[in-house]
């Protein structure tokens, strides 16, 4: 059974940036795997052009949310605790 257009919805990096509310350059780095602490966004290459399936992007966001909620953030030291008056 061939995929419908909605299942095969491809987004440009500019559209992904708009959805993630960040710059197109940042999305390009995320697709290339150059954002520390962030797994690469799976993309399809069409020559130099990169396209991201909407479903893949949604799954990537959900995976990142799950991983972020399982990470414990260390308590930062009290500011100025080591200073003497």
Secondary structure by P-SEA (a helix, b strand, c coil): ccccccccccccaaaaaaaacccaaaaaaaaacccccccccbbbbcccbbbbbaaaaaaaaaaaaaaaaaccccccccccccccc
